C-alpha cells in the first residue's frame, strides 16, 4: 500500500472503551465544523476488514471538506488485540482516543445493556461474569493499553476518564479538541446531554425512580429539580446510586485491583477512586 493511500484515512480513531462515554463524545465531535465522521461504530478493523478492502474504508471519509479532519469511533477496537495492529499498519500516524471507566461499573453497565436486549435472562451480575468472561475482560485495561503502546507512541494516544464527562464535560471536551488541534471554543449542543440509562436500570426499578421523578415533574419543585440534575453533585449522586447493586466476589475484586495497580504504573497516575 502506498503512503498516499494511507493519508486518506482518519486523522483520529476513538477505540474504546465500550460503555465509557464514546457515544457522548461522538455526538459532541460530529457537531464540530472542523470534523467529519461517518456513522458511529464502523467496526471495520474488528469485523469488516476481512471482507472489505481498505479502499472501502477510506471512501467513508471521502465527503470530508478540505478544511476538516476525519475520524471515527468504534469502542470495541480497544478490546480486540488485532485491531490495533491493523490500524497502525494502515494509518501509523493517526491519533487514538481512549476513555476508561471504573472496571466494575463498566462491566455492570454492559451487563444491563445486554440484559435489556434479552441476553443473560434471569442471571445475576455475578452469574453473567462467570458465564461470559468477556464482560470482565473488557474492563481489564492493562493488557489492552500495553497492546496499544506496542504500536503507537504515547504522544499519539489520549487517555480520558468516564467520570470526568459528568463532572467536568467542558474541560473533557476541550482537552480532546486540543489533542486534535481544532477550535476548542466551539461548544456543541450535545455537551450537557449525558445518557447511560442501562447503568441505572436496576437502581431505577429498586427505588421506583421513574415514579418519583414523575411526581416531582408535576409539582412546584420541577424547575429547581431540573436545574439540580445538571449539576456536578447530581451526577456524583447518580454514579453512587448506580454502584449500589454491584456485588462481586472477592476473587473478582482481587483481579480488578491487580489490574488497576498495573494500570497506575503504566499511566503514572493514581486511580484510588476506582478502588472499592
C-alpha distance (Angstrom), angle and dihedral (degrees) to the residues before:
residue distance angle dihedral
X1 . . .
X2 3.78 . .
X3 3.79 123.4 .
X4 3.79 90.2 -121.4
X5 3.80 90.5 60.7
X6 3.79 91.4 50.2
X7 3.80 90.5 56.9
X8 3.80 92.1 60.9
X9 3.78 93.5 69.7
X10 3.80 131.9 82.1
X11 3.79 123.3 -47.6
X12 3.79 88.2 -149.8
X13 3.79 139.1 15.3
X14 3.80 126.2 -160.3
X15 3.79 102.7 -144.7
X16 3.82 104.6 177.9
X17 2.82 165.2 -165.8
X18 3.77 106.9 -107.3
X19 3.84 113.6 -126.1
X20 3.79 91.4 16.0
X21 3.79 105.2 108.7
X22 3.80 102.5 -77.9
X23 3.81 92.0 131.9
X24 3.80 90.2 56.2
X25 3.80 90.8 49.0
X26 3.79 91.8 48.0
X27 3.81 91.3 51.5
X28 3.80 91.0 50.1
X29 3.79 96.3 46.5
X30 3.79 96.9 44.0
X31 3.81 88.4 61.3
X32 3.80 91.9 56.1
X33 3.83 111.6 103.3
X34 3.81 91.5 -142.4
X35 3.80 94.1 57.5
X36 3.80 133.6 73.7
X37 3.80 121.0 -168.0
X38 3.80 132.6 167.5
X39 3.80 119.4 -141.3
X40 3.78 117.9 -41.1
X41 3.80 116.6 -96.0
X42 3.78 102.7 24.6
X43 3.83 90.5 173.9
X44 3.78 92.6 -158.7
X45 3.81 98.8 138.6
X46 3.80 96.9 43.5
X47 3.81 102.1 36.4
X48 3.79 117.0 3.9
X49 3.81 105.0 41.9
X50 3.81 92.1 85.4
X51 3.81 92.8 56.9
X52 3.84 102.3 27.5
X53 3.79 123.0 56.1
X54 3.78 123.8 -130.7
X55 3.81 91.5 -100.8
X56 3.81 88.5 64.6
X57 3.78 89.4 54.6
X58 3.80 97.8 45.3
X59 3.80 89.5 48.1
X60 3.81 88.1 65.4
X61 3.81 87.3 71.9
X62 3.80 97.2 43.8
X63 3.82 93.9 102.9
X64 3.79 93.2 61.3
X65 3.79 115.2 121.9
X66 3.80 115.5 -115.9
X67 3.82 88.9 -111.7
X68 3.80 93.8 52.0
X69 3.78 131.9 86.0
X70 3.80 117.7 -138.8
X71 3.76 130.2 -134.4
X72 3.76 146.0 151.1
X73 3.80 137.5 -152.9
X74 3.80 123.7 -142.5
X75 3.82 109.5 159.3
X76 3.82 95.1 -162.5
X77 3.82 92.2 67.6
X78 3.80 93.4 82.5
X79 3.79 94.3 58.9
X80 3.80 97.8 47.9
X81 3.80 108.0 76.0
X82 3.81 98.0 -154.3
X83 3.81 94.2 54.2
X84 3.81 93.2 70.2
X85 3.78 90.7 52.3
X86 3.81 90.6 49.7
X87 3.80 93.1 48.5
X88 3.79 91.1 50.5
X89 3.79 93.0 45.6
X90 3.79 91.8 55.4
X91 3.82 102.2 29.4
X92 3.82 109.7 20.3
X93 3.81 93.1 165.2
X94 3.80 97.7 51.7
X95 3.80 121.5 114.9
X96 3.80 122.5 -121.8
X97 3.81 126.9 -145.3
X98 3.81 119.4 -159.5
X99 3.81 127.6 -177.3
X100 3.80 116.2 -165.9
X101 3.79 126.5 -162.1
X102 3.79 134.9 -166.3
X103 3.84 100.3 -72.6
X104 3.81 98.5 -129.9
X105 3.80 93.2 42.5
X106 3.81 91.3 49.0
X107 3.81 91.5 51.3
X108 3.80 90.9 46.2
X109 3.79 91.9 50.4
X110 3.82 90.2 50.5
X111 3.81 89.9 47.9
X112 3.81 91.5 53.8
X113 3.79 91.7 46.5
X114 3.81 92.4 52.1
X115 3.79 90.2 44.4
X116 3.79 91.1 54.1
X117 3.82 86.7 56.1
X118 3.81 92.7 53.1
X119 3.79 99.9 -95.3
X120 3.82 123.2 125.3
X121 3.80 89.6 23.0
X122 3.82 112.3 -170.8
X123 3.83 90.6 1.7
X124 3.77 126.6 127.2
X125 3.79 119.1 -134.4
X126 3.82 91.6 -102.4
X127 3.80 92.0 49.4
X128 3.80 90.4 51.2
X129 3.81 91.7 50.0
X130 3.80 89.8 55.4
X131 3.80 94.3 43.2
X132 3.83 95.4 47.0
X133 3.84 111.6 27.7
X134 3.81 91.8 -174.1
X135 3.81 88.9 76.2
X136 3.80 89.7 70.4
X137 3.81 97.5 28.4
X138 3.79 90.8 63.5
X139 3.81 87.6 58.5
X140 3.80 94.8 52.5
X141 3.78 96.5 89.7
X142 3.80 102.3 173.3
X143 3.81 97.4 82.4
X144 3.80 90.7 40.8
X145 3.81 93.3 53.8
X146 3.79 92.0 45.0
X147 3.79 86.9 56.7
X148 3.82 91.3 50.2
X149 3.81 92.3 50.9
X150 3.79 90.2 47.8
X151 3.80 87.6 70.9
X152 3.81 107.6 19.7
X153 3.78 132.1 53.7
X154 3.79 114.6 -118.0
X155 3.82 89.2 -117.4
X156 3.81 87.6 65.3
X157 3.80 94.0 53.7
X158 3.81 127.6 75.5
X159 3.80 116.0 -163.2
X160 3.80 116.7 -162.6
X161 3.82 133.8 169.5
X162 3.78 129.3 -123.1
X163 3.80 96.5 -135.6
X164 3.80 90.4 61.0
X165 3.80 90.2 63.1
X166 3.78 92.0 68.5
X167 3.80 94.8 30.9
X168 3.81 99.4 47.5
X169 3.83 110.6 0.7
X170 3.82 96.0 165.1
X171 3.79 93.3 51.0
X172 3.81 90.0 46.6
X173 3.80 93.1 49.8
X174 3.80 94.3 45.3
X175 3.79 92.2 50.8
X176 3.81 88.1 55.9
X177 3.82 89.5 49.5
X178 3.81 90.2 51.4
X179 3.80 90.1 50.0
X180 3.80 90.9 51.3
X181 3.81 92.1 40.8
X182 3.78 95.6 -124.9
X183 3.81 130.5 131.5
X184 3.80 107.3 -70.7
X185 3.79 92.5 -170.2
X186 3.80 92.0 73.5
X187 3.82 104.3 96.7
X188 3.82 115.8 -157.6
X189 3.77 121.6 -143.2
X190 3.82 89.9 -126.1
X191 3.79 92.5 62.8
X192 3.80 95.4 100.5
X193 3.81 97.2 32.8
X194 3.77 101.2 99.8
X195 3.79 116.7 167.9
X196 3.80 132.6 173.3
X197 3.77 103.3 147.5
X198 3.80 96.8 164.1
X199 3.78 91.0 63.7
X200 3.79 90.1 60.1
X201 3.80 101.2 38.1
X202 3.80 99.4 102.5
X203 3.79 92.3 40.7
X204 3.80 91.2 51.8
X205 3.77 89.7 53.9
X206 3.79 95.3 45.6
X207 3.80 95.3 50.9
X208 3.83 96.4 29.9
X209 3.81 88.8 -124.0
X210 3.87 96.2 168.3
X211 3.81 90.4 57.8
X212 3.80 92.5 47.5
X213 3.80 91.8 48.5
X214 3.82 91.3 49.2
X215 3.80 90.4 54.4
X216 3.80 91.0 50.2
X217 3.81 91.3 48.5
X218 3.80 88.5 56.2
X219 3.79 93.8 48.7
X220 3.80 137.0 76.1
X221 3.81 88.5 -99.6
X222 3.82 94.5 68.0
X223 3.82 97.0 100.4
X224 3.80 94.4 45.7
X225 3.81 92.0 45.3
X226 3.81 93.6 50.7
X227 3.81 89.8 50.6
X228 3.81 90.5 49.4
X229 3.83 92.1 51.7
X230 3.82 89.2 64.3
X231 3.80 94.3 56.2
X232 3.79 128.4 99.9
X233 3.81 90.3 -119.0
X234 3.80 91.6 56.8
X235 3.79 91.8 51.3
X236 3.80 90.7 48.3
X237 3.80 90.6 52.8
X238 3.80 90.1 48.0
X239 3.80 91.5 53.6
X240 3.80 90.9 48.7
X241 3.80 91.6 50.7
X242 3.79 91.1 48.2
X243 3.80 90.8 58.5
X244 3.84 96.2 49.2
X245 3.81 95.8 92.5
X246 3.80 96.5 40.2
X247 3.78 104.2 112.5
X248 3.81 120.8 163.6
X249 3.78 132.1 167.0
X250 3.79 122.8 -101.0
X251 3.81 95.1 -102.3
X252 3.81 90.9 60.2
X253 3.80 90.7 45.0
X254 3.81 89.4 52.0
X255 3.82 92.5 49.0
X256 3.79 91.6 50.6
X257 3.80 93.6 45.2
X258 3.80 91.8 51.2
X259 3.79 90.7 51.5
X260 3.81 91.9 47.7
X261 3.81 90.4 53.0
X262 3.80 90.8 51.7
X263 3.77 90.7 46.6
X264 3.80 90.4 53.1
X265 3.80 88.9 56.2
X266 3.80 92.6 50.1
X267 3.82 95.4 46.9
X268 3.81 95.3 33.0
X269 3.79 92.4 -135.0
X270 3.79 136.7 109.4
X271 3.78 118.0 -102.3
X272 3.79 94.7 -179.3
X273 3.80 90.7 132.7
X274 3.82 88.0 66.6
X275 3.78 94.1 55.0
X276 3.80 113.2 95.2
